[in-house]
Amino acid sequence: MQMQRVISQSLKPALGKCSCQRGQQGFTLLEMLLAVAAIAVIAGIGIPIYQSLQVRNDIDIAATTIAQGARRAQLLSQASQIDSIWGIRVQSGSITLFRGATYATRDATFDELSSLPGTITPSGVQEIVFAKFSGDPQATGAMTLTSNSNEIRTITLNKKGMVNY
């Protein structure tokens, strides 16, 4: 008992006077406002960064999907799959791998569709058809993908059918 009294007396100066009364515990209004403000600042900085990364990711995936689709159409034409030529068409909202001499005269039962995000606008060469056996493209050139935030990716196709992006 003597020992407890000595310890409690030695702790009193270190603890000082408590400004709170018993039963009143929690956060003050100022502490809550500071916490909310800190979260708002972090979100205000983080959300635009996340959105720009998302747009950049979307345009990279779209460029890769178009390049892979062109390579697939070329391989199917070289292999003379189903004794036909194959092509790819890129338009707002979709990428279509098709069987036929043109997109307009294609056999739609063989279409393979991939989606293109609505935030991306394609321009330039939009339809590429590959010759049977040789796999040479009937059209060469560049296709440009532009996002709403002006990110740009260019996909080029040379006369031998090599796709660069």
N, C-alpha and C positions, 0 to 999 in steps of 0.2 A: 504494500500500500504506500509506503514511504517512497518507494522507487517510482511509482506511477505519478505521485505528486511532483516529484523532482522533474520528471520528463515533461509533464504537462506544463509546468511553470517555465521550463526552458524553451518550449515551443511557442508560447504566447507572444513573445516579442517578434519572432520570425514570421508568424502568421499575420500579425497586425489585427486591426479591427475589421471584421467582415461587414461590408456595406449591405449585404442582402440579409433579409430576415428568413427565418426558417419557413420552408414550404414555397418559397419563390425561387424557382429554378427555370432556366431556359435561355432563349436568345432575345436580345433586345431588338427593337425595330431597326436601329441603325445597322446592326450586324446582318440582319436579313436583307436590307437594302444593298449593302456592300456585296453580299454573296450573289444576289440577283444581277447586280451591275457587272460583276466579274464574269458571270456566265454569259451575259449579253455581249460583252466585249470579245470573249473567246469565240462565241458563235458568229459574231459579225466579221471576224477575221477568217474563221475556218470555212464558212459556207461558200464564199466566192472562190476560195482556193479549191475546194472540193468540186465545185461546178466546172471550173476550167480543166481540172484533171479528168472529169467525166467526159467533157466534150473532146478532149485530146484522145482519150481512150476510144471513144466512139468512132472518130475519124480514122484512127489506126486500124481498128477492127474492120471497118468498111473497106479500106485499101487492101488489107490482107484477104478479105473475102472475095473481092473483085479479082485480085491477082490469082488466087487459087481457082476461082471459077473459070478464068481464061485458060489457065494451064489444064484444067480438067477438060474443057471443051476441045482444046488442041489435042490432048491425048485420045479422047474419044474419036476425033476425026482421023487421027493417024492410025488408030486401031480399026478404023472403018466399022465402028460399033453399029450394029443393026444396018450395015451397008448404007450409011448416011453421013452427011457433014453436020457439024455441031457449031454452035455459037453461043455468045453471051450478050445480053442486053441489060444495060444499067439505066434505070429511070428513077425519078423521085419515089422513094419509099420501097423499091424492090430491085433485086438483081435476079435475072432469069437466065438459067442455062437451058438452051433449047436445041431441038433437033430440027434441021431444015436449012434451006438456002437463005432465008431471011426470017426475021421475027414475025413478020406479017403472014408468011406462008408456012409457019412451023406446024409440027404435030404437037398440039398442046398436051397430049397424054404423057409425053416424055419430059415435060417441063420440070425443072428443079428450081424452086424459089428460095431466095434468101431475103431477109428484110434489110432495109437501109433506114437508119434512124431519120426521122423527120427533120432533125436539125442539120442534116447534111444535104447539100445541093450538088448533083453531078453536072458537069458540063464537058464539052469536047466530044470526042468519039464516044458514042453511046451503044453502038452495036458492032460486034466483031464476030465474023464467021471464019472458020478455019477450013482449008482445003482438005479433001479426003487424001489419005496416005502421006502427003508431004507435011501437013499441019501448018502450012504457010497461011498467014492471015490475009483476007481479002482487002482489009483496010488497016493502015498503020496510023500511028499518031499518039496523042496524049489525051488522057481523061483527067480532069481536075475535080477534086472533091473539096468543097468549101463549106465550112461550118458557120453557124450563126455568129460565132465569135471571131470570124475571119481566119481560122486555122485552115491551112491549105495543104493538101497532099496531091501529088501528081503521079499518075501511073502511065508509063510509056510502053508502047508495043512497037518493036522494030519489024523489019520485013521478013525476018526469020522466025518471028513469033516469040521472041524473048520478052518477057514481062519484067519491067523494073519499076520499083516504087520506093 
